[in-house]
Amino acid sequence: MTDELGYQGGYSTYSSAAHAELAGIWRMFGQTGATFPAREPVYGPAANAAASYAAADGALKSMMGPMERIALLFGWTVPGRAEEISATIDYMNSEMKRLRP
């Protein structure tokens, strides 16, 4: 969509959010064992509250932030629509701050 609007940096901008999300998901894996006798690490899902929080927070922000800008870009002036999106983002940010491990 951004290429069609003449913004050629869209891939660079949005791929950074995707890569950050992947990094957050990867942090949810920890060393859960090792091979024998070479002792190569074995990775699997491991409890990591900070990583789970970072992945969820990153996913929410990568979805909600652009939504607000898209509403402004297209001039969606339906009464309350922009305010509703902004209020949702503010609520989401306050809840994520409250839930931070």
Rosetta silent file (secondary structure, phi, psi, omega in degrees, C-alpha in Angstrom):
SEQUENCE: MTDELGYQGGYSTYSSAAHAELAGIWRMFGQTGATFPAREPVYGPAANAAASYAAADGALKSMMGPMERIALLFGWTVPGRAEEISATIDYMNSEMKRLRP
SCORE:     score description
SCORE:     0.000 S_00000001
   1 L     0.000  -41.739 -177.359    0.000    0.000    0.000 S_00000001
   2 L   -66.950  -33.907  176.849    2.744    2.463    0.858 S_00000001
   3 L   -62.752  -39.138  179.788    4.460    1.926   -2.491 S_00000001
   4 L   -64.768  -28.860  179.419    1.198    2.816   -4.260 S_00000001
   5 L   -86.420    1.426  178.512    1.077    6.079   -2.311 S_00000001
   6 L    90.456    5.981  178.598    4.600    6.929   -3.449 S_00000001
   7 L   -96.080  102.755 -173.069    6.318    6.115   -0.180 S_00000001
   8 L   -82.695   -6.071 -179.114    9.168    3.839   -1.213 S_00000001
   9 L   -92.651   12.526 -175.433   10.494    3.230    2.296 S_00000001
  10 H   -58.722  -44.699 -178.472    7.554    1.096    3.365 S_00000001
  11 H   -61.509  -45.678 -178.919    9.392   -2.211    3.396 S_00000001
  12 H   -60.628  -42.252 -178.253   12.220   -0.809    5.511 S_00000001
  13 H   -67.068  -52.140 -173.807    9.813    0.726    7.990 S_00000001
  14 H   -80.052  -24.247  177.166    7.453   -2.193    8.423 S_00000001
  15 H   -70.358  -28.496  179.115   10.051   -4.958    8.173 S_00000001
  16 H   -63.880  -39.344  177.471   11.818   -3.497   11.217 S_00000001
  17 H   -65.947  -39.331  179.109    8.684   -4.091   13.299 S_00000001
  18 H   -65.358  -42.045  179.459    8.419   -7.642   11.955 S_00000001
  19 H   -67.029  -36.447  177.228   12.071   -8.362   12.754 S_00000001
  20 H   -64.194  -39.555  177.987   11.659   -6.960   16.257 S_00000001
  21 H   -63.634  -43.568  178.158    8.666   -9.237   16.758 S_00000001
  22 H   -62.282  -39.700  177.990   10.663  -12.252   15.605 S_00000001
  23 H   -63.705  -39.043  177.564   13.479  -11.328   17.990 S_00000001
  24 H   -64.374  -41.341  178.605   10.942  -11.111   20.817 S_00000001
  25 H   -65.981  -42.067  179.888    9.529  -14.513   19.963 S_00000001
  26 H   -59.618  -33.789  179.675   13.017  -16.027   19.742 S_00000001
  27 L   -65.877  -15.572  178.021   13.697  -14.783   23.296 S_00000001
  28 L   -77.666   -5.833  177.504   10.898  -17.076   24.482 S_00000001
  29 E  -102.253  135.411  178.399   13.159  -20.025   23.715 S_00000001
  30 E  -132.182  168.785  178.942   15.866  -20.961   26.155 S_00000001
  31 E   -70.169  119.086 -178.021   18.378  -23.716   26.524 S_00000001
  32 E  -109.725   -2.779  179.751   16.415  -26.658   27.846 S_00000001
  33 E  -179.921 -171.774  177.773   19.081  -29.306   27.513 S_00000001
  34 E  -149.535  150.614  178.147   22.256  -30.379   25.760 S_00000001
  35 L   -76.090  160.147  176.913   23.245  -33.231   23.505 S_00000001
  36 L  -123.937  132.208    8.238   25.533  -35.947   24.750 S_00000001
  37 L   -96.809   -4.583 -174.468   28.488  -36.230   24.386 S_00000001
  38 L   -71.865  -18.296  179.891   29.022  -33.086   22.233 S_00000001
  39 L    61.814   30.822  173.694   27.057  -30.884   24.661 S_00000001
  40 L   -68.324  135.631 -178.626   25.431  -28.912   21.835 S_00000001
  41 E   -67.032  145.009  174.166   22.653  -26.772   23.331 S_00000001
  42 E  -113.922  126.735 -177.996   19.046  -27.821   22.783 S_00000001
  43 E  -108.102  145.990  177.223   16.529  -24.980   22.709 S_00000001
  44 E  -158.075  172.508  177.669   12.837  -25.135   23.414 S_00000001
  45 E   -57.610  132.178 -179.457   10.067  -22.963   24.821 S_00000001
  46 L  -137.700  146.100  179.705   11.058  -21.784   28.260 S_00000001
  47 L   -61.839  123.698  177.236    9.306  -19.557   30.766 S_00000001
  48 L  -153.142   94.555 -174.981   10.533  -16.000   30.299 S_00000001
  49 H   -60.180  -39.459 -179.000    8.070  -13.348   31.458 S_00000001
  50 H   -65.185  -39.761  179.804   10.106  -10.468   30.021 S_00000001
  51 H   -69.015  -41.322  178.417   10.279  -12.073   26.586 S_00000001
  52 H   -62.692  -42.655  178.134    6.571  -12.895   26.545 S_00000001
  53 H   -62.343  -46.596 -178.452    5.757   -9.332   27.558 S_00000001
  54 H   -61.388  -40.809  179.726    8.073   -7.851   24.899 S_00000001
  55 H   -65.554  -45.538  179.905    6.535  -10.008   22.167 S_00000001
  56 H   -66.184  -43.879  179.939    2.966   -9.102   23.135 S_00000001
  57 H   -63.242  -43.084  179.048    3.779   -5.406   23.558 S_00000001
  58 H   -63.915  -41.077  179.796    5.577   -5.282   20.215 S_00000001
  59 H   -65.271  -44.295 -179.940    2.715   -7.010   18.413 S_00000001
  60 H   -62.382  -46.128 -178.007    0.106   -4.670   19.902 S_00000001
  61 H   -68.510  -35.161 -179.941    2.070   -1.525   19.093 S_00000001
  62 H   -70.953  -19.594  176.420    2.898   -2.657   15.564 S_00000001
  63 H   -91.664  -43.877 -171.898   -0.843   -3.093   14.903 S_00000001
  64 H   -79.892  -38.505 -178.776   -2.330   -0.124   16.749 S_00000001
  65 H   -57.952  -52.159  178.458    0.176    2.621   15.917 S_00000001
  66 H   -63.255  -29.077 -179.531   -0.280    2.401   12.138 S_00000001
  67 H   -61.019  -41.525  179.733   -4.070    2.186   12.574 S_00000001
  68 H   -64.437  -42.825 -179.755   -4.142    5.679   14.052 S_00000001
  69 H   -67.762  -36.454  178.779   -1.997    7.066   11.228 S_00000001
  70 H   -64.469  -41.539  178.274   -4.112    5.343    8.570 S_00000001
  71 H   -59.466  -42.061  178.498   -7.263    6.939    9.998 S_00000001
  72 H   -68.994  -40.918 -178.694   -5.611   10.348    9.725 S_00000001
  73 H   -60.056  -43.819 -178.080   -4.203    9.626    6.253 S_00000001
  74 L   -86.930    0.714  177.057   -7.595    8.724    4.836 S_00000001
  75 L    65.437   35.727  179.358   -9.330   11.551    6.643 S_00000001
  76 L   -68.508   97.817 -174.801  -11.766    9.318    8.489 S_00000001
  77 L  -102.360   15.702  176.282  -13.719   12.068   10.137 S_00000001
  78 L   -52.404  128.882 -177.117  -16.606    9.971   11.354 S_00000001
  79 L   -50.517  124.114  176.391  -17.429   11.607   14.688 S_00000001
  80 L    87.362  -11.916 -174.521  -15.443    9.934   17.403 S_00000001
  81 H   -64.078  -51.804 -179.549  -13.523    7.510   15.162 S_00000001
  82 H   -64.115  -39.862  179.152  -10.076    9.105   15.589 S_00000001
  83 H   -65.526  -36.503  178.761  -10.735    9.737   19.271 S_00000001
  84 H   -64.255  -43.335  178.699  -11.848    6.121   19.692 S_00000001
  85 H   -65.066  -45.583  179.644   -8.625    4.821   18.158 S_00000001
  86 H   -61.519  -41.651  178.965   -6.509    7.192   20.263 S_00000001
  87 H   -64.530  -38.539  177.882   -8.374    6.187   23.428 S_00000001
  88 H   -63.717  -42.895  178.684   -7.850    2.508   22.612 S_00000001
  89 H   -63.961  -43.995  178.494   -4.118    3.088   22.150 S_00000001
  90 H   -61.438  -42.487  179.024   -3.904    5.022   25.435 S_00000001
  91 H   -63.548  -45.685 -179.864   -5.788    2.246   27.249 S_00000001
  92 H   -59.634  -44.861  179.956   -3.586   -0.439   25.713 S_00000001
  93 H   -63.665  -39.720  179.232   -0.411    1.437   26.716 S_00000001
  94 H   -68.113  -37.739  177.927   -1.618    1.912   30.310 S_00000001
  95 H   -67.445  -41.644  179.375   -2.541   -1.775   30.609 S_00000001
  96 H   -66.020  -35.151  176.563    0.796   -2.902   29.199 S_00000001
  97 H   -64.872  -39.956  179.418    2.596   -0.610   31.651 S_00000001
  98 H   -66.344  -34.705 -175.695    0.565   -2.153   34.482 S_00000001
  99 H   -87.536   -5.153 -177.402    1.355   -5.699   33.295 S_00000001
 100 L   -55.118  128.782 -179.054    5.100   -5.165   32.815 S_00000001
 101 L   -70.566    0.000    0.000    6.948   -7.972   34.640 S_00000001
